[in-house]
């Protein structure tokens, strides 16, 4: 073959191999980089290309084909360039020959390796869907030829405990949080949407004891209460479901539904047997997770559950509204007295309800009130005083002063929180 013809054929071979190498590098990065979750979502949407892509990723054969193809291209390019350069230079080892080899190596790295892989990784979904069919065809064509290599590779992987194929990896809660935070920072999620997602994740770790209405705040009726008393409690509370107890709250025997009461009254009854019309109560432990409770209440079609401790005593009650408020924030209805649970007076001072959670106060004022023994501010200040403190009394802990603003002999209602000291200096 004449030198000019050899040069033309060699250049065509090198060009074709560089193109093939770039395509294989692009495909490798995209196929390995596409998200498992996104791929499943595409399959559920009915995208035909995604189904082909999912089938392709079921085993490692495509990866073997790509790697073998990459190495074959590199060998052909290297051999062809060596032949062409040796024909063009009269002396082996000439510096021009070395320079051409180095230049070709640089060209291959940039054009056929690095740039395609970066592009494939950045646009993994788009690229993977487009290359799935040609790679699948290539795998079917070369599969019989490379069957020995594929069997050897899969056998070696099994020896080291690696299962051939791509397994779906579940995303952890922390990874979802990070993804949500990044999306919020980049503007893909609104702050409210990010907070909602965070609340949904919290629902799977939060417990009933964190959202329940405590025992002291339960509005209930005794089994033997007369109709006048029943109507008074129903009207004053505004609740549509009220627990019924026998002697003490530790013996709740049923739940009165106001609709059932109205049905009885509409028939002209002048007296009422609460025990007869009350529905059976649902009991849940205070340690139950909120997402499990929500699912149980949905399945049993109930809106209210009685929270009990390990000894069976009544700790409080929880409603679906309490759980939903964990997701969307406080839900005010026409019977609620609208008050601010926390009023920020400045960066170092706030007035809060005694039932405000210590965790929320720590977040808002950037302090470190202890919450290992107490959940609420009222519980903390009562623990510090070792009694029910009086209005005006001040207790200090961890650089924070707690002043009782409102309350009575039985409980605390509102507390003023003042940061007196922060790390690094006085407040």
C-alpha positions as a printed NumPy array, in Angstrom:
array([[  0.   ,   0.   ,   0.   ],
       [  1.393,   3.405,  -0.995],
       [  2.235,   5.855,   1.777],
       [ -0.462,   8.413,   0.846],
       [ -3.153,   5.735,   0.779],
       [ -1.843,   4.253,   4.031],
       [ -1.988,   7.687,   5.612],
       [ -5.608,   8.218,   4.519],
       [ -6.727,   4.757,   5.69 ],
       [ -4.836,   5.155,   8.967],
       [ -6.386,   8.552,   9.656],
       [ -9.856,   7.156,   8.961],
       [ -9.212,   4.248,  11.353],
       [ -7.917,   6.586,  14.079],
       [-10.835,   8.966,  13.607],
       [-13.403,   6.171,  13.785],
       [-11.761,   4.702,  16.894],
       [-11.592,   8.109,  18.611],
       [-15.293,   8.619,  17.879],
       [-16.102,   5.114,  19.186],
       [-13.957,   5.706,  22.276],
       [-15.718,   9.001,  23.003],
       [-19.129,   7.35 ,  22.575],
       [-18.234,   4.463,  24.902],
       [-16.807,   6.824,  27.542],
       [-19.923,   8.969,  27.339],
       [-22.161,   5.893,  27.663],
       [-20.22 ,   4.472,  30.594],
       [-20.495,   7.676,  32.656],
       [-24.194,   8.138,  31.885],
       [-25.252,   4.525,  32.488],
       [-23.403,   4.38 ,  35.803],
       [-24.577,   7.823,  36.886],
       [-28.327,   7.695,  36.295],
       [-30.381,   7.751,  39.492],
       [-32.127,   4.513,  40.467],
       [-35.133,   6.419,  41.787],
       [-35.412,   8.577,  38.684],
       [-35.169,   5.498,  36.442],
       [-38.003,   3.806,  38.304],
       [-40.106,   6.938,  38.019],
       [-39.522,   7.032,  34.266],
       [-40.513,   3.378,  33.946],
       [-43.745,   4.008,  35.843],
       [-44.526,   6.904,  33.518],
       [-44.501,   4.477,  30.582],
       [-41.325,   5.702,  28.843],
       [-40.295,   2.874,  26.477],
       [-36.645,   3.945,  26.439],
       [-36.49 ,   3.782,  30.225],
       [-37.728,   0.192,  30.215],
       [-34.984,  -0.757,  27.746],
       [-32.478,   1.083,  29.92 ],
       [-33.667,  -0.755,  33.028],
       [-33.278,  -4.108,  31.249],
       [-29.782,  -3.126,  30.134],
       [-28.756,  -2.296,  33.704],
       [-30.023,  -5.593,  35.115],
       [-26.559,  -7.156,  34.759],
       [-22.98 ,  -6.125,  34.216],
       [-22.667,  -7.4  ,  30.622],
       [-23.019,  -3.905,  29.163],
       [-20.15 ,  -2.678,  31.342],
       [-17.91 ,  -5.526,  30.197],
       [-18.723,  -4.733,  26.572],
       [-17.925,  -1.039,  27.088],
       [-14.625,  -1.712,  28.882],
       [-13.503,  -4.22 ,  26.268],
       [-14.532,  -1.806,  23.51 ],
       [-12.613,   1.08 ,  25.145],
       [ -9.457,  -0.989,  25.445],
       [ -9.816,  -2.3  ,  21.88 ],
       [-10.123,   1.258,  20.566],
       [ -7.071,   2.38 ,  22.523],
       [ -5.009,  -0.547,  21.192],
       [ -6.075,   0.085,  17.57 ],
       [ -5.378,   3.829,  17.866],
       [ -1.987,   3.256,  19.453],
       [ -0.974,   0.645,  16.883],
       [ -2.175,   2.685,  13.909],
       [ -0.474,   5.874,  15.083],
       [  2.773,   3.953,  15.669],
       [  2.673,   2.532,  12.135],
       [  1.881,   5.901,  10.556],
       [  4.582,   7.717,  12.516],
       [  7.203,   5.071,  11.794],
       [  6.48 ,   5.398,   8.057],
       [  6.653,   9.191,   8.239],
       [  9.964,   9.351,  10.154],
       [ 13.157,   7.744,   8.989],
       [ 14.705,   7.137,  12.399],
       [ 13.059,   5.119,  15.205],
       [ 12.903,   7.035,  18.479],
       [ 13.083,  10.381,  16.682],
       [ 11.872,  13.224,  18.954],
       [  9.17 ,  14.032,  16.426],
       [  7.78 ,  10.523,  16.875],
       [  7.662,  10.951,  20.654],
       [  6.027,  14.355,  20.315],
       [  3.33 ,  12.938,  18.018],
       [  2.632,  10.115,  20.488],
       [  2.348,  12.552,  23.387],
       [  0.127,  14.874,  21.376],
       [ -2.131,  11.969,  20.4  ],
       [ -2.302,  10.814,  24.025],
       [ -3.33 ,  14.31 ,  25.142],
       [ -5.93 ,  14.495,  22.372],
       [ -7.397,  11.113,  23.315],
       [ -7.575,  11.98 ,  27.026],
       [ -9.341,  15.284,  26.443],
       [-11.574,  14.525,  23.452],
       [-12.317,  10.82 ,  23.87 ],
       [-12.104,  10.262,  27.646],
       [-12.386,  13.203,  30.023],
       [-14.798,  15.505,  28.178],
       [-17.314,  12.74 ,  27.24 ],
       [-17.32 ,  11.331,  30.776],
       [-17.887,  14.737,  32.36 ],
       [-20.729,  15.448,  29.938],
       [-22.239,  11.987,  30.525],
       [-22.104,  12.418,  34.296],
       [-23.666,  15.905,  34.136],
       [-26.53 ,  14.837,  31.867],
       [-26.787,  11.197,  32.898],
       [-30.541,  10.804,  32.418],
       [-30.718,  12.402,  28.976],
       [-27.617,  10.621,  27.664],
       [-28.45 ,   7.217,  29.184],
       [-31.873,   7.162,  27.53 ],
       [-30.294,   7.932,  24.143],
       [-27.405,   5.454,  24.315],
       [-29.432,   2.591,  25.819],
       [-30.498,   1.179,  22.441],
       [-27.125,   1.304,  20.626],
       [-25.326,  -0.12 ,  23.676],
       [-27.973,  -2.846,  23.949],
       [-27.495,  -3.732,  20.278],
       [-23.715,  -3.72 ,  20.71 ],
       [-24.026,  -6.001,  23.745],
       [-26.187,  -8.479,  21.807],
       [-23.782,  -8.501,  18.836],
       [-20.598,  -8.884,  20.848],
       [-22.14 , -10.961,  23.639],
       [-21.355, -14.368,  22.088],
       [-17.795, -13.284,  21.26 ],
       [-17.206, -11.929,  24.763],
       [-19.153, -14.649,  26.574],
       [-15.971, -16.133,  27.984],
       [-14.858, -12.764,  29.326],
       [-18.322, -12.058,  30.783],
       [-18.457, -15.45 ,  32.532],
       [-14.965, -14.964,  33.936],
       [-15.766, -11.455,  35.192],
       [-19.027, -12.525,  36.849],
       [-17.317, -15.537,  38.41 ],
       [-14.547, -13.352,  39.826],
       [-17.131, -10.926,  41.245],
       [-18.971, -13.779,  42.95 ],
       [-15.719, -14.947,  44.504],
       [-15.272, -11.601,  46.235],
       [-18.932, -11.473,  47.284],
       [-20.217,  -9.008,  44.684],
       [-23.503,  -9.809,  42.975],
       [-23.494,  -9.183,  39.249],
       [-25.993,  -6.555,  38.212],
       [-27.217,  -3.264,  39.496],
       [-29.171,  -3.367,  42.747],
       [-31.642,  -0.698,  43.783],
       [-30.216,   1.246,  46.713],
       [-32.659,   2.758,  49.15 ],
       [-32.153,   6.425,  49.915],
       [-31.696,   7.234,  53.585],
       [-33.586,   9.896,  55.496],
       [-30.427,  11.997,  55.851],
       [-29.814,  11.867,  52.093],
       [-33.339,  13.099,  51.448],
       [-32.779,  15.955,  53.913],
       [-29.543,  16.947,  52.177],
       [-31.213,  16.769,  48.753],
       [-34.07 ,  18.942,  50.017],
       [-31.666,  21.484,  51.53 ],
       [-29.683,  21.693,  48.292],
       [-32.881,  22.027,  46.247],
       [-34.071,  24.802,  48.555],
       [-30.761,  26.651,  48.271],
       [-30.87 ,  26.41 ,  44.475],
       [-34.48 ,  27.576,  44.309],
       [-35.975,  24.285,  43.13 ],
       [-37.988,  24.055,  46.358],
       [-39.807,  26.847,  48.138],
       [-38.911,  27.261,  51.851],
       [-42.442,  26.164,  52.818],
       [-42.074,  23.006,  50.719],
       [-38.726,  22.265,  52.355],
       [-40.26 ,  22.663,  55.813],
       [-43.141,  20.384,  54.832],
       [-40.755,  17.691,  53.599],
       [-38.728,  17.988,  56.798],
       [-41.932,  17.578,  58.827],
       [-42.871,  14.46 ,  56.871],
       [-39.469,  12.945,  57.636],
       [-39.806,  13.891,  61.306],
       [-43.14 ,  12.071,  61.428],
       [-41.327,   8.741,  61.131],
       [-39.137,   9.403,  64.19 ],
       [-41.418,  11.544,  66.391],
       [-43.421,   9.792,  69.114],
       [-46.951,  10.236,  70.405],
       [-45.713,  11.711,  73.693],
       [-44.307,  14.689,  71.774],
       [-47.65 ,  15.861,  70.331],
       [-50.321,  14.537,  72.702],
       [-52.609,  16.691,  74.814],
       [-51.353,  16.043,  78.378],
       [-53.605,  14.51 ,  81.003],
       [-54.079,  17.804,  82.883],
       [-55.564,  19.429,  79.758],
       [-57.991,  16.643,  78.873],
       [-61.632,  17.728,  78.717],
       [-63.712,  14.705,  79.724],
       [-67.075,  13.65 ,  81.122],
       [-67.859,  11.225,  83.914],
       [-70.182,   8.34 ,  82.998],
       [-72.899,   9.527,  85.392],
       [-72.891,  13.199,  84.376],
       [-76.354,  14.632,  83.78 ],
       [-77.481,  16.096,  80.488],
       [-77.061,  19.704,  81.631],
       [-73.432,  19.043,  82.523],
       [-72.85 ,  17.236,  79.23 ],
       [-74.265,  20.084,  77.183],
       [-72.257,  22.637,  79.157],
       [-68.967,  20.814,  78.486],
       [-69.792,  20.284,  74.807],
       [-70.653,  23.95 ,  74.262],
       [-67.743,  25.39 ,  76.251],
       [-65.106,  23.093,  74.795],
       [-66.296,  23.104,  71.191],
       [-64.951,  19.561,  70.792],
       [-66.751,  17.012,  68.641],
       [-65.298,  14.029,  70.532],
       [-65.019,  13.875,  74.326],
       [-63.623,  11.004,  76.469],
       [-65.937,   9.359,  79.003],
       [-64.409,   8.023,  82.226],
       [-65.448,   6.02 ,  85.263],
       [-64.313,   7.55 ,  88.569],
       [-60.889,   8.726,  87.284],
       [-59.195,   9.525,  83.973],
       [-57.188,   6.324,  84.355],
       [-60.403,   4.468,  83.56 ],
       [-61.612,   5.923,  80.271],
       [-64.445,   3.723,  79.037],
       [-65.498,   5.398,  75.808],
       [-65.544,   8.389,  73.483],
       [-68.658,  10.538,  73.138],
       [-69.263,  11.718,  69.585],
       [-71.324,  14.914,  69.571],
       [-73.13 ,  13.683,  66.435],
       [-74.342,  10.645,  68.397],
       [-75.457,  12.928,  71.215],
       [-77.424,  15.116,  68.82 ],
       [-79.103,  12.051,  67.321],
       [-80.314,  11.   ,  70.772],
       [-81.476,  14.514,  71.646],
       [-83.321,  14.877,  68.336],
       [-85.534,  11.948,  69.354],
       [-86.819,  14.002,  72.311],
       [-84.807,  12.353,  75.11 ],
       [-84.601,  14.366,  78.332],
       [-82.032,  12.126,  79.985],
       [-78.948,  10.46 ,  78.554],
       [-76.846,   7.383,  79.276],
       [-73.326,   8.344,  78.216],
       [-72.022,   4.8  ,  78.58 ],
       [-74.671,   3.498,  76.189],
       [-73.942,   5.91 ,  73.351],
       [-70.167,   6.231,  73.792],
       [-67.979,   4.448,  71.275],
       [-65.129,   2.145,  72.249],
       [-61.864,   4.028,  72.878],
       [-58.605,   3.29 ,  71.083],
       [-55.541,   3.065,  73.328],
       [-51.989,   3.698,  72.144],
       [-48.673,   3.712,  74.015],
       [-46.908,   7.037,  74.436],
       [-43.829,   5.586,  72.689],
       [-45.667,   4.828,  69.43 ],
       [-44.272,   6.529,  66.32 ],
       [-46.507,   9.136,  64.719],
       [-46.427,   7.672,  61.217],
       [-47.504,   4.295,  62.605],
       [-50.289,   5.907,  64.626],
       [-51.52 ,   7.863,  61.608],
       [-51.71 ,   4.66 ,  59.561],
       [-53.52 ,   2.846,  62.386],
       [-56.062,   5.654,  62.864],
       [-56.697,   5.711,  59.117],
       [-57.204,   1.934,  58.964],
       [-59.509,   1.916,  62.002],
       [-61.345,   5.088,  60.897],
       [-60.893,   6.873,  64.237],
       [-59.915,  10.476,  64.917],
       [-59.015,  10.263,  68.613],
       [-56.858,   7.889,  70.665],
       [-56.134,   7.661,  74.388],
       [-52.431,   7.672,  75.247],
       [-51.422,   5.322,  78.078],
       [-48.178,   4.749,  79.952],
       [-46.458,   1.45 ,  80.63 ],
       [-48.753,   0.802,  83.597],
       [-51.969,   1.479,  81.687],
       [-52.584,   4.88 ,  83.237],
       [-53.861,   7.725,  81.089],
       [-51.071,  10.048,  79.972],
       [-53.064,  12.138,  77.508],
       [-54.907,  11.949,  74.232],
       [-53.96 ,  12.469,  70.609],
       [-56.062,  13.349,  67.582],
       [-55.449,  13.308,  63.865],
       [-55.354,  17.105,  64.044],
       [-52.402,  16.91 ,  66.458],
       [-50.517,  14.764,  63.954],
       [-51.405,  16.973,  60.983],
       [-50.192,  20.021,  62.905],
       [-46.777,  18.39 ,  62.976],
       [-46.858,  18.535,  59.17 ],
       [-48.474,  21.879,  58.416],
       [-48.172,  23.834,  61.657],
       [-50.851,  25.005,  64.051],
       [-54.416,  24.596,  62.763],
       [-56.787,  27.127,  64.285],
       [-60.535,  26.516,  64.159],
       [-63.479,  28.645,  65.225],
       [-63.343,  27.324,  68.803],
       [-59.631,  27.923,  69.368],
       [-58.394,  30.913,  71.287],
       [-55.783,  32.435,  69.003],
       [-52.634,  33.09 ,  71.036],
       [-48.981,  33.202,  70.159],
       [-47.144,  30.238,  71.668],
       [-43.899,  32.158,  71.308],
       [-43.499,  35.938,  71.044],
       [-39.97 ,  36.978,  70.124],
       [-39.093,  40.294,  71.782],
       [-35.603,  40.375,  70.331],
       [-32.683,  38.073,  69.49 ],
       [-32.151,  37.335,  73.209],
       [-35.654,  37.456,  74.684],
       [-39.035,  35.822,  74.183],
       [-42.291,  35.136,  76.014],
       [-43.558,  31.601,  75.54 ],
       [-46.368,  29.376,  76.675],
       [-45.41 ,  26.928,  79.398],
       [-46.217,  24.072,  77.001],
       [-43.754,  25.314,  74.382],
       [-41.229,  22.624,  73.574],
       [-37.683,  23.261,  74.755],
       [-36.35 ,  22.111,  71.395],
       [-38.257,  24.907,  69.639],
       [-36.972,  27.517,  72.112],
       [-33.405,  26.318,  71.579],
       [-33.809,  26.668,  67.822],
       [-35.398,  30.127,  67.926],
       [-33.091,  31.749,  70.506],
       [-29.995,  29.667,  69.661],
       [-29.558,  28.51 ,  73.256],
       [-28.982,  25.143,  74.871],
       [-31.67 ,  24.606,  77.494],
       [-31.525,  21.003,  78.772],
       [-34.267,  18.786,  77.344],
       [-33.114,  15.36 ,  78.424],
       [-35.52 ,  15.207,  81.399],
       [-38.197,  17.734,  80.386],
       [-39.936,  18.35 ,  77.062],
       [-41.559,  21.716,  77.801],
       [-40.49 ,  25.044,  79.288],
       [-43.065,  24.641,  82.065],
       [-41.679,  21.243,  82.946],
       [-38.125,  22.614,  83.036],
       [-38.876,  25.56 ,  85.334],
       [-40.991,  23.352,  87.618],
       [-38.097,  20.917,  87.822],
       [-35.663,  23.717,  88.657],
       [-37.972,  25.003,  91.415],
       [-38.899,  21.501,  92.599],
       [-42.442,  22.887,  93.069],
       [-45.018,  25.017,  91.244],
       [-43.259,  28.419,  91.058],
       [-45.144,  31.655,  91.641],
       [-45.508,  34.649,  89.313],
       [-42.347,  36.755,  89.255],
       [-39.964,  34.009,  90.359],
       [-36.786,  33.736,  88.276],
       [-34.646,  30.663,  87.686],
       [-31.439,  30.566,  85.67 ],
       [-29.792,  27.707,  83.818],
       [-27.192,  27.494,  81.057],
       [-26.979,  31.268,  80.627],
       [-30.773,  31.682,  80.338],
       [-33.119,  33.332,  82.851],
       [-36.655,  31.918,  83.119],
       [-39.235,  34.249,  84.665],
       [-42.794,  33.135,  85.458],
       [-45.153,  35.685,  83.85 ],
       [-48.55 ,  34.009,  84.246],
       [-49.862,  31.061,  86.228],
       [-51.703,  29.925,  89.332],
       [-51.274,  27.516,  92.216],
       [-51.699,  24.502,  89.93 ],
       [-49.635,  25.295,  86.84 ],
       [-47.54 ,  27.792,  84.889],
       [-49.046,  29.447,  81.83 ],
       [-46.43 ,  31.802,  80.363],
       [-42.695,  32.279,  80.856],
       [-40.314,  35.064,  79.869],
       [-36.997,  33.72 ,  78.572],
       [-33.976,  36.016,  78.607],
       [-30.502,  35.075,  77.389],
       [-28.113,  36.447,  80.023],
       [-24.909,  34.961,  78.694],
       [-23.632,  33.446,  75.465],
       [-20.33 ,  31.776,  74.743],
       [-17.891,  34.551,  73.991],
       [-19.41 ,  37.295,  76.133],
       [-22.411,  38.799,  77.865],
       [-25.723,  39.074,  76.031]])
